[in-house]
Amino acid sequence: MAARKAPAKLDPELVRQINSAAADTKTVEAVFRLRQDPTEIAANAERAEAQVKEVLQRVKEKAGTAAKQVNVFKNLGMFVVEAQPSFLRELVAQPEIMSALANQQPGEATTPPPVTTKKSPVRKKAGSPKGIGRRAKPRVAKDRKH
């Protein structure tokens, strides 16, 4: 286990969602960023994946519950978890976690906007314009008798 240098940075919206869901026994989705070795430019994909598995197993044992869903972005050193509030509180406290934020932020559309169909403009039928391809006769103005 790595020694923690500073507490994980928490999104206030995530804290609000965890507290709100605890009363209703709902799950919450959160995005976590792993602490990275300062000497590395990018996250080590294999190490990140192994680290996430290790942390989630440790939290499962301590919290007594498992995550409902997990998605690891190994090349970014990040992962998304959907779990009970007690699981997320324990996960945030782990030394490997650098930051956590709510996966769903206020003001985001939760359902896609309705599809509106615009009437497309009427198109002329395909074909050649008048007079092309055949011998065109010149138009002569006719005298009109009034």
C-alpha positions, -999 to +999 in steps of 0.1 A: +000+000+000+014+034-010+016+061+016-009+089+010+007+123+005-026+143+004-063+135+007-081+128-025-098+158-042-135+153-041-161+169-063-187+186-041-215+172-064-202+137-057-204+143-020-240+156-024-250+126-045-235+101-020-252+117+009-285+119-010-283+082-022-274+069+013-309+077+026-326+061-005-302+031-008-295+041-044-263+036-063-241+065-074-217+066-104-183+082-098-151+087-119-118+081-101-083+090-110-054+070-097-023+086-083+005+084-108+042+081-104+055+117-109+084+104-130+060+089-156+046+110-184+016+088-189-002+061-170+011+025-172-019+006-186-011-028-171-002-014-137-033+008-137-056-022-144-040-043-118-041-014-093-078-009-098-085-046-093-065-046-061-082-015-047-117-027-056-110-060-039-097-044-007-127-020-006-152-049-012-138-067+019-139-035+040-173-023+029-190-057+027-205-049-007-192-049-043-194-024-071-224-028-094-204-018-125-168-009-132-152+005-164-114+010-164-097+035-187-063+019-182-044+042-206-057+072-187-052+058-152-089+064-145-120+043-138-157+046-134-176+028-106-213+025-099-218+014-063-236+019-030-226+050-011-208+030+016-186+014-011-177+048-026-169+064+008-144+036+014-130+038-021-123+075-018-104+069+014-079+046-004-043+059-008-042+051-045-071+075-053-060+110-064-094+125-072-131+116-075-160+133-092-196+126-100-202+109-133-234+128-138-233+165-132-263+188-127-275+204-159-265+175-181-292+160-203-301+126-189-323+117-220-315+127-255-335+156-269-365+147-291-358+143-328-375+169-349-380+162-385-378+190-409-396+187-442-370+185-468-373+208-498-391+194-528-366+183-554-372+183-591-372+150-608-340+138-623-336+142-660-323+165-686-333+201-688-357+211-715-341+213-749-309+195-742-303+163-762-327+172-789-328+199-814-343+229-798-366+251-818-363+288-812-392+303-794-410+329-814-433+354-797-468+351-811-488+381-818-517+382-796-549+398-807-567+417-781 
